[in-house]
Structure formats: structure tokens, C-alpha cells
Amino acid sequence: MDQVQLARSLFGSSMAFHIIFATLGVGLPVMIIAAEVLFQVRKDADYATMAMRWTKAFAILLGVAIPSGTIVGVMLALLWPGFMEIVGQVIALPFQIEIWAFFLEALFMSIYVYAADRLKPWMRIVSVVFVSIGATGSAVLITDAHAWMNTPRGFSIDADGVISNVDPWAAVFNPSFFVTAGHVALSGFMTGAFAVASVAAWKLMRRGVTPREASYHRKGLMIALVIGAAASLGTALNGHSTAQMLHVHEPEKLAAAEGLFETTAYAPLAIGGIVDEETQSVKYGFHIPWALSFLAGNSFKTVVRGLNEFPRENWPPLFVHTLFNLMVVLGSLLIVMSFGALVYWWRSRKPMPRWMLGALVLSGPMALVGIETGWVFSCSARQPWTIYHIQRTADAATSAGNLGKLFVLFLGLYALLMAVTILVLWFYFKRNPVSRELSGMGRGA
């Protein structure tokens, strides 16, 4: 790999590792809020147990998210000096505000963890709500820089690279900010819910689970499915807004995502298949007539620009079509699985069959893969630009050597940290089984 590819690989692997913990850090507080509210409303001790155990898992994950996020920040400065030169003058504001969002999250997390038994019920809920606001705000503010990279605003740059006419608020509220912020928040809520659903479904499938434990896990599974279904549907609806934003502001990305080469009205939506540049078509795919035009402009007559309208050197890599399809398919499956399970429970009021529980065990990993795929798609489909139509990735990257060795070193470090995190979670909850806490708190309502 050349220097630019090594820099992208090193930074991308760091982001891929961090995004797991950052996303769960957005989603789990919402689950804790739901459990706390249900405990206060129903006076069922099972929900208090859920809130307590989910908080312990959240604290462990937060302990990894903080240093991994710090690594990403350092790498951003070291690997992309050309990019940071512009960022420091134009879009530094959300990074500065994010510090306060993290402070809010950490402060109220400490209050909730160490003083929960001394707080009034409404104060417990308020504390964890502020944890969620801080976590979500932190994710949204950091993602704002990514949105600005896709739709840069709030500055002028001359031929010599001199920045002028800086408007920090115009940069913050760039055209893709609200769509991107909504997608990040909703997908985080979705992933946190399905992570809980995976664990609850797995516990219900285990042989020898007692009726008492089964009742507890079914309650947790229902909370996860309700939140997961709502958030996954919201993510899909937000995806429609994203398509419209791409149609207006990043037409090359939309064309590459759909393998569309010729500008056309009544454009079809290509599902699956492989983009063939030689024949300028999507082979082996399924095409829904006129659907892409409707997604892009709410009208079948909408003219969608194709890749041939742009210079070949500005085309995104065509493999992003596969990434986009994988993200959409996983999201669609999660909607079907969650709503299907809820309908089954509502209609039958019976325990879910093992095949359904087995499918739900996969929901958490599917959500995480969808998150990773979405981020890789969004960044890869912006290439060859770091700042869209402003700065090429090759001009932003460092010229320092030995990146290959660092890439291998950090891959090993991330693998070790992931293994240690999984082991810590495993051993903690193995040594503190839910049966012990359920017997200590009494039977749920």
C-alpha cells in the first residue's frame, strides 16, 4: 500500500474499533432510562436490576471508549496534518463543545452510579437522562465534523490555500448536519437495544434457565425490541432524507452507491449485484423501476445524475455499492425481525420459539456490522476527497514513514483490547449472576 492508503487504513481501523464502544455508549443509556422509568411506574424490582446491570456493562465499555477515542483524536492530528490545518481554522467549534458534552456525561454517570441509592426516584431518572444527553451530544458533535467534510461551508479558500471569511456557525450547521446527526443518534439507540436483545435472547435459549430468570430476561427483551424496532424504523426513514441530501449535495456518492452511470429520470434502484465499470451496469442485481428517482426527489420524474457527468478521477470507488447494499439489507432485516417478534408476542402472548430467539441473538452483531458498514461507506464514497471538492485525501495525508509498522502494531493492540474487554464483561457477569440479584431484590411484579 502507498502512504495515503496506509494512513487511511491505520485511521480507519482505529475508528472501526472506537465506533463499537462509542455507539453502544449512545444506545445503552436509553435502555437504562427505559428500565428506570418502568421500575418507578410498575414498582417491579426486575427493572431496577436491569438498570443496575446494564449500567455496569456501560461503565466497562465507557472505560474502553475514552482511551480509544483519545487515540483517534491523536491520529487525526498526526496522520492528516493538511486536513487539520483547515479544521483548526473552520470547524474547531464542535470539538470544543464536545468536551463539555463528555463532562456532562461523566459527571451524571458518577452521580447515578455512586449516589443512586440516596437519590429520589425522579432524580435517578434525571441523572441518567443527562448521561444520555451527554453521550448523544458527544457523538453528534464529533460527527458534525464528518458532516462538514461531506458538505463544507463557513469559509473561503483561495488558490494558495489561504482561509478567509470564516463563519464557525455556518460550518457547524452545514447542509448535512441534521440528517447526519439524526442518523448517528438513531442508529446508536438501535444498536444499544439490539445488543441487549441479543444477550436476553441468548439467555432465554440456555438449557436449565429457571422460570424466575426467564421472566426477567423476557422483560428485558421486550424493552429492547420496542426501542430497537422504533429506532431501526427511524433510521430507515432518516435514510430517505439522506438520499435526498446526497442527490443535492453529493451526487457522485449517490450515483456510486447505486451503480448509476447515465443521468436519467425514472431511475431504478439497484439492489444487490456487482458494479461493472466496463459495461457500466450492475450485474446480477435486482432493479426496482423508478425507485431511485423517488428516493432522491419524492417524484418518479426526478433526474438523478450519473457518474459519467463527473471526471473519472473524481469517481468514488465502485465497491461502495456493495457496502451500501449490505447496510440497507441489515437495517431492513432488523426492522422485520423486531416488529415480527413484537407482533408474535402481542398476538400469542406465548414465549418465543427457539428459532425466533436464535435469530434475535444475531440482531446485536447485525446492528454493529451495519454501523461499521455505514461508516466505511460514508467515508469511502467521499473519496478521493477528504473535504468534498476542497481538499484531496492525498493532499491531507502525512508524509511520515513507518506507517506500515504502526498499522500492524495498532491492529494487535485493538485485538488485545477487544479480547480483554470481552473477558472482563464475561467474568464480571459470570461471577455476579442475575439469579443472585433477583433473589436479593425479591420477586418482580
C-alpha positions in Angstrom: 0.0 0.0 0.0 1.1 3.6 -0.7 1.4 6.2 2.0 -2.1 7.5 1.7 -3.6 4.0 1.8 -1.6 3.2 4.9 -2.7 6.4 6.6 -6.4 5.6 5.7 -6.0 2.0 6.9 -4.5 3.0 10.2 -7.0 5.7 10.9 -9.9 3.6 9.6 -9.0 0.6 11.8 -8.8 3.0 14.8 -12.3 4.4 14.0 -13.7 0.9 13.4 -12.6 -0.1 16.9 -13.7 3.0 18.6 -17.1 3.2 16.9 -18.2 0.0 18.6 -17.9 1.4 22.1 -19.0 4.9 21.1 -22.2 3.5 19.5 -23.0 1.3 22.5 -22.3 4.3 24.7 -25.1 6.2 22.9 -27.6 3.3 23.0 -27.2 1.8 26.4 -28.2 4.9 28.4 -31.5 4.9 26.6 -32.1 1.4 27.7 -31.2 2.3 31.3 -33.7 5.2 31.2 -36.4 2.9 30.0 -35.7 0.4 32.8 -35.6 3.2 35.4 -38.9 4.6 34.2 -40.6 1.2 34.2 -39.3 0.5 37.7 -40.8 3.7 39.0 -44.1 3.2 37.2 -44.6 -0.6 37.8 -42.7 -0.9 41.0 -41.2 -4.1 39.6 -37.8 -4.9 41.1 -36.7 -6.7 37.9 -36.4 -3.3 36.1 -34.2 -1.9 38.8 -32.0 -5.0 38.4 -31.8 -4.4 34.7 -30.8 -0.8 35.1 -28.1 -1.7 37.6 -26.6 -4.5 35.4 -26.8 -2.5 32.2 -25.1 0.4 34.0 -22.2 -1.9 35.0 -21.8 -3.0 31.3 -22.0 0.6 30.2 -19.2 1.6 32.7 -16.9 -1.1 31.4 -17.5 -0.2 27.8 -17.0 3.5 28.6 -13.6 2.7 30.1 -12.5 1.5 26.6 -14.3 4.1 24.6 -12.5 7.0 26.3 -8.9 5.9 25.6 -9.8 4.6 22.1 -11.4 8.0 21.3 -8.3 9.7 22.5 -6.2 7.5 20.2 -8.5 8.5 17.3 -8.0 12.2 18.1 -4.3 11.9 18.3 -4.2 10.0 15.0 -6.4 12.6 13.3 -3.7 15.2 14.1 -0.7 13.1 13.2 -1.9 11.3 10.1 -3.8 14.2 8.5 -1.9 17.4 9.1 -3.2 19.1 5.9 -6.7 18.4 6.9 -6.2 19.6 10.5 -4.7 22.9 9.2 -8.1 23.7 7.7 -10.1 22.1 10.6 -8.4 24.2 13.2 -9.5 27.4 11.4 -13.0 26.5 10.4 -14.6 23.6 12.3 -12.9 23.5 15.7 -16.1 24.6 17.5 -17.9 21.3 17.8 -14.7 19.6 19.1 -14.6 22.3 21.9 -18.3 21.9 22.8 -17.9 18.1 22.8 -15.6 18.4 25.8 -18.5 19.8 27.8 -20.9 17.1 26.5 -18.4 14.5 27.7 -18.1 16.3 31.0 -21.9 16.3 31.4 -22.0 12.5 30.7 -19.1 11.7 33.1 -20.5 13.9 35.9 -24.0 12.5 35.9 -22.7 9.0 35.3 -20.8 9.3 38.6 -23.8 10.7 40.4 -26.0 7.9 39.1 -23.5 5.1 39.9 -22.3 6.2 43.3 -25.4 8.0 44.7 -28.4 6.2 43.2 -29.5 4.7 46.4 -29.6 8.2 48.1 -31.4 9.9 45.3 -35.2 10.4 44.9 -36.7 8.4 42.1 -37.1 11.4 39.8 -33.5 12.4 40.4 -32.3 9.0 39.4 -34.1 9.3 36.1 -32.9 12.9 35.6 -29.3 11.7 36.3 -29.4 9.0 33.7 -31.2 11.3 31.2 -28.3 13.7 31.4 -25.9 10.8 30.9 -27.8 10.0 27.7 -27.9 13.7 26.6 -24.1 13.9 27.1 -23.3 10.7 25.3 -25.6 11.5 22.4 -24.4 15.1 22.2 -20.8 14.0 22.2 -21.5 11.6 19.3 -23.4 14.2 17.3 -20.8 17.0 17.8 -17.9 14.8 16.7 -20.0 13.5 13.8 -20.6 17.2 12.8 -17.0 17.4 11.6 -17.7 14.4 9.4 -20.9 16.1 8.1 -18.8 19.2 7.3 -16.3 17.1 5.4 -19.2 16.0 3.1 -20.8 19.4 2.8 -18.2 22.0 3.7 -19.5 25.5 4.5 -18.5 28.6 6.5 -15.2 29.6 4.9 -13.5 30.6 1.7 -10.2 29.3 0.4 -8.1 30.9 -2.4 -5.7 29.2 -4.9 -2.8 29.4 -2.4 -4.8 27.6 0.3 -5.4 30.7 2.5 -8.5 30.5 4.6 -10.7 33.6 4.9 -14.3 34.6 5.7 -14.7 32.0 8.4 -18.2 31.6 9.9 -18.0 28.9 12.6 -21.8 28.6 12.9 -22.3 28.2 9.2 -19.7 25.4 9.3 -21.4 23.7 12.3 -24.9 23.9 10.7 -23.8 22.7 7.3 -26.4 21.2 4.9 -25.9 17.6 6.0 -25.6 18.3 9.8 -29.2 17.5 10.8 -29.5 14.4 8.6 -26.2 13.0 9.8 -26.9 13.9 13.5 -30.2 12.1 13.3 -28.7 9.1 11.7 -25.9 8.8 14.2 -28.3 9.1 17.2 -31.0 6.8 15.9 -28.5 4.1 14.8 -26.9 4.3 18.2 -30.2 3.8 20.0 -30.9 0.9 17.7 -27.6 -0.8 18.3 -27.8 -0.5 22.1 -31.2 -2.0 22.0 -30.3 -4.9 19.8 -27.2 -5.6 21.8 -29.4 -6.1 24.9 -31.8 -8.1 22.8 -29.0 -10.5 21.7 -28.0 -11.2 25.3 -31.6 -11.6 26.5 -32.4 -14.0 23.7 -29.3 -16.0 24.3 -30.1 -16.3 28.0 -33.6 -17.5 27.2 -32.2 -20.2 24.9 -30.0 -21.7 27.6 -30.9 -25.0 29.0 -31.9 -25.0 32.6 -33.0 -21.4 32.9 -35.4 -21.0 35.8 -38.9 -19.5 35.3 -37.8 -16.6 37.5 -34.8 -15.8 35.3 -36.8 -16.4 32.1 -39.4 -13.8 33.3 -36.6 -11.3 33.9 -35.0 -11.8 30.5 -38.3 -11.7 28.7 -39.0 -8.3 30.2 -35.5 -7.0 29.1 -36.1 -8.5 25.6 -39.4 -6.7 25.3 -37.9 -3.3 26.2 -35.1 -3.9 23.7 -37.4 -4.9 20.9 -39.7 -1.9 21.4 -36.8 0.5 21.4 -35.0 -1.4 18.6 -38.0 -1.5 16.4 -38.7 2.2 16.8 -35.1 3.2 16.3 -34.5 0.9 13.3 -37.6 2.3 11.6 -36.5 5.8 12.4 -33.0 5.1 10.9 -34.6 3.8 7.7 -36.8 6.9 7.4 -33.8 9.1 8.0 -32.1 7.2 5.2 -34.6 8.6 2.8 -33.7 12.1 3.9 -30.0 11.1 3.5 -30.7 10.1 -0.1 -32.2 13.4 -0.8 -29.3 15.2 0.7 -26.9 13.2 -1.4 -28.9 13.9 -4.5 -28.5 17.7 -4.0 -25.0 18.0 -2.4 -23.0 14.8 -3.2 -24.4 13.4 -6.4 -21.3 11.3 -7.1 -21.8 9.4 -3.9 -25.4 8.6 -4.7 -24.5 7.5 -8.2 -21.7 5.2 -6.9 -24.0 3.8 -4.2 -26.5 2.7 -6.9 -24.0 2.0 -9.7 -25.7 4.6 -11.9 -23.6 5.8 -14.8 -26.0 7.7 -17.0 -28.0 10.7 -15.9 -31.7 9.7 -16.1 -35.2 10.3 -14.9 -37.3 7.4 -13.6 -34.0 5.9 -12.3 -34.2 2.4 -10.9 -33.0 1.3 -7.5 -30.3 -1.4 -7.8 -30.4 -4.0 -5.0 -27.5 -6.4 -4.9 -25.3 -7.3 -7.8 -21.8 -6.1 -8.8 -21.0 -2.8 -10.5 -19.2 -3.5 -13.8 -17.4 -0.4 -15.0 -16.6 -1.8 -18.4 -20.3 -2.4 -19.3 -21.4 0.5 -17.0 -24.1 -1.6 -15.4 -25.0 -3.5 -12.2 -24.7 -7.2 -13.0 -26.8 -9.9 -11.2 -28.7 -7.2 -9.2 -32.4 -6.7 -8.8 -33.8 -3.4 -10.1 -36.9 -1.7 -8.7 -38.1 0.6 -11.5 -38.2 4.4 -10.8 -37.5 3.9 -7.1 -34.2 5.8 -7.0 -35.7 8.8 -8.6 -38.5 8.8 -5.9 -35.9 8.4 -3.1 -33.9 11.3 -4.4 -36.7 13.7 -5.0 -40.0 12.3 -4.0 -41.0 12.1 -7.6 -40.6 9.3 -10.2 -39.6 12.0 -12.7 -36.6 13.2 -10.6 -33.5 13.4 -12.7 -30.6 11.6 -11.0 -27.1 12.4 -12.1 -24.9 9.6 -13.2 -21.2 9.0 -12.8 -20.4 9.9 -16.4 -21.2 13.5 -15.7 -18.1 13.8 -13.5 -14.4 13.4 -14.3 -13.2 9.8 -13.9 -10.6 10.8 -11.4 -13.3 12.2 -9.1 -15.4 8.9 -9.0 -15.7 7.2 -5.7 -14.6 3.5 -5.6 -17.4 1.4 -7.1 -17.3 -1.2 -4.4 -19.3 1.2 -2.2 -22.4 -0.2 -4.0 -21.8 -3.4 -2.1 -21.3 -1.6 1.2 -24.4 0.4 0.7 -26.5 -2.7 0.0 -25.1 -4.5 3.0 -26.0 -1.6 5.3 -29.6 -1.4 3.8 -30.2 -5.1 3.9 -29.1 -5.4 7.5 -31.2 -2.5 8.6 -34.2 -3.9 6.8 -33.7 -7.3 8.4 -33.6 -5.7 11.8 -36.9 -3.9 11.2 -38.5 -7.2 10.1 -37.1 -9.2 13.0 -38.0 -6.7 15.7 -41.5 -5.9 14.5 -42.1 -9.6 13.7 -41.1 -10.7 17.2 -43.3 -8.0 18.8 -46.3 -9.0 16.7 -45.8 -12.6 17.6 -45.7 -11.8 21.3 -48.7 -9.4 21.1 -50.8 -12.0 19.2 -49.9 -15.2 21.1 -48.7 -14.0 24.5 -46.5 -17.1 24.5 -42.7 -17.5 24.9 -40.9 -17.1 21.6 -39.8 -20.3 19.9 -36.2 -21.2 19.8 -35.8 -20.4 16.1 -37.0 -16.8 16.7 -34.8 -16.4 19.8 -31.8 -17.7 17.7 -32.5 -15.1 15.1 -32.7 -12.3 17.8 -29.3 -13.5 19.1 -27.8 -12.3 15.8 -29.5 -8.9 16.0 -26.8 -7.3 18.1 -23.9 -8.4 15.8 -26.0 -7.4 12.8 -26.6 -3.9 14.1 -22.8 -3.5 14.8 -21.9 -4.7 11.3 -24.4 -2.3 9.9 -22.9 0.6 11.8 -19.4 -0.3 10.7 -20.5 -0.8 7.1 -22.3 2.6 7.1 -19.2 4.4 8.3 -16.9 2.7 5.8 -19.4 3.5 3.0 -19.8 7.2 4.0 -16.1 7.8 4.2 -15.1 5.7 1.2 -17.8 7.1 -1.1 -16.4 10.6 -0.4 -13.1 9.6 -2.0 -10.9 11.0 -3.5 -11.8 13.9 -1.2 -11.1 14.4 2.4 -13.0 17.7 2.3 -15.5 17.4 -0.5 -14.3 19.3 -3.6 -11.9 21.3 -1.4 -9.1 19.0 -0.4 -8.0 15.7 -1.8 -7.1 12.9 0.6 -3.6 12.7 -0.9 -3.0 16.4 0.0 -4.3 15.9 3.6 -2.1 12.9 4.5 1.2 12.9 6.4 4.5 12.3 4.6 6.0 10.5 7.6 7.2 6.9 7.2 6.9 3.6 9.0 3.1 3.7 8.9 3.0 0.0 8.0 4.7 -1.0 11.2 2.3 1.3 13.2 -0.7 -0.3 11.4 0.3 -3.8 12.4 1.1 -2.6 15.9 -2.3 -1.0 16.4 -4.2 -3.9 14.9 -2.6 -6.1 17.5 -3.4 -3.6 20.3 -7.0 -3.4 19.2 -7.4 -7.1 19.1 -5.9 -7.4 22.6 -8.2 -4.7 24.0 -11.2 -6.3 22.4 -10.3 -9.7 23.9 -9.7 -8.1 27.3 -13.0 -6.2 27.2 -15.0 -9.3 26.3 -13.2 -11.3 29.1 -13.9 -8.6 31.7 -17.6 -8.5 30.8 -17.8 -12.3 30.7 -16.1 -12.8 34.1 -17.9 -10.0 35.8 -21.3 -11.2 34.9 -20.4 -14.8 35.4 -19.2 -14.0 39.0 -22.3 -11.9 39.6 -25.2 -13.9 38.0 -28.6 -12.3 37.7 -30.1 -15.1 39.8 -28.3 -13.9 42.9 -29.5 -10.3 42.4 -33.1 -11.4 41.7 -33.2 -13.4 44.9 -31.8 -10.5 46.8 -34.3 -8.0 45.5 -37.4 -10.2 45.7 -39.8 -11.3 43.0 -40.8 -8.9 40.3 -44.4 -7.8 39.9 
